[in-house]
Amino acid sequence: MSTEDGDVLFRLSETLASRRNADPEKSYTARLFAKGPDSILKKIGEEGAELIMAAKDGERANIVHESADLIYHIMALLSFYGMGAGEVLGELRRREGTSGIDEKKSRVAQ
């Protein structure tokens, strides 16, 4: 993965944030934001189901396409709440090197 590949999430965060006040007639993202979080959550559910179906079929291109759709909608939800890629990537960095079992236990203990 190149640095540019990693930066795409930050650029996407900036683009999504710039759509907060855009015209819903001209921007799909602005339309999602105007409809509110339930609309975004519905899209996340739909895209998650589509990713599951693509993975069951095993078609690499479809898995990549549906993964990108799901990530986009997750990023839109983060942006709706004033968050971005940096916060999620920071959490992933915090978890790096920690077993999933230990990380899960630490959340239950809190």
C-alpha positions, -999 to +999 in steps of 0.1 A: +000+000+000+014+034-009+011+066+011-014+078-014-035+048-007-036+056+030-043+093+023-074+085+003-093+080+035-083+114+047-092+130+014-126+112+015-131+126+050-125+161+037-147+156+007-175+143+029-172+172+053-174+196+024-207+182+014-224+190+048-240+222+033-240+212-003-272+211-024-290+177-019-301+179-056-265+179-068-247+157-042-256+122-032-237+127+001-256+160+008-288+140+002-278+114+027-269+140+052-302+158+047-321+126+053-303+121+086-286+092+103-313+067+098-309+070+061-271+065+064-276+036+087-300+019+063-274+023+035-247+008+058-270-022+063-278-026+026-241-023+017-231-048+044-256-073+031-243-067-005-208-073+007-218-106+024-235-118-008-204-108-029-181-126-005-203-157-006-201-157-044-163-153-041-160-128-070-130-107-062-141-076-081-175-076-065-160-080-030-137-050-037-166-029-051-190-037-022-163-032+004-156+003-011-194+011-010-196+000+027-165+020+037-178+050+019-211+049+038-193+042+071-172+073+064-204+093+056-218+083+090-186+094+107-187+127+088-224+132+098-213+131+134-183+154+128-157+126+128-133+113+102-108+087+092-082+100+117-103+089+147-109+054+134-073+050+123-061+062+157-083+035+173-069+009+150-033+020+159-042+018+196-053-018+191-024-027+170-004-055+186-031-064+210-049-097+207-086-094+198-094-114+229-075-090+252-089-059+234-125-072+238-119-080+275-106-044+281-138-030+267-160-052+289-139-042+320-145-005+314 
